[in-house]
Amino acid sequence: MNAVVIYRSKYGSTARYAHMLAQKLECPCREIRGLKVEELAGFDTVLAGGGLYAGRVSCVPFLKKFCAKMPQKRILVFGVGASPLDAEEVEKIRRANFQGPLEHIPFVYCRGACDEQAMTWKDRTLCRLLRRSLEKHPPASMPPWAEALREADGKRCDWVDEAFLRPLLNQL
């Protein structure tokens, strides 16, 4: 298999998963920033990773350009977020990101890390505001991702685990 792993990572979890994949597959690993679609022409399979922000997988805009220029390539995607794995939420992410020419692309969710101290002021403030708004609701009515916010309140949490990549590897 002639593969390449590409990724877009804001805080490092997606990069960690990308490098794990590349090592396991013995293939190159490239960050999307600065990457031109044409540089991937020599690869049959592209494994793309991106962080999840407000339900959007950060590598999808690049994949739209890529699919428009190279629709015959095999693409697999992994998204990385802090929320616990929840099939219903993963399906929502899939529907929101993979439409039209991307709807055939396999998608796997990998749980990342959360470290408010490493976040930008904006992201840290958004997390804190969201946490405060959730405190007003009973725990039973909380969405699955709320658990990650409560768990990470002021501390670093790291859920990165190679096991999250198994479903992706099984599709190869």
Number of C-alpha atoms within 10 A of each C-alpha: 10 12 20 23 27 25 26 24 21 14 16 14 24 28 23 17 27 28 19 17 22 19 13 10 16 14 14 15 20 17 15 19 12 7 12 12 16 10 8 17 14 11 13 14 19 19 22 27 30 26 28 24 14 9 16 17 23 22 23 19 11 17 21 17 13 18 16 12 13 15 13 10 16 17 22 20 22 25 29 26 25 25 22 17 15 12 10 10 17 16 13 11 19 22 11 12 19 19 12 8 12 17 12 12 13 17 22 18 27 29 25 25 20 24 16 20 11 11 14 12 11 9 13 16 13 12 17 16 11 13 17 12 10 17 12 8 10 8 11 7 9 12 12 15 15 18 15 17 20 13 12 17 15 14 11 13 17 14 16 19 14 13 10 19 19 12 15 19 14 7 8 11
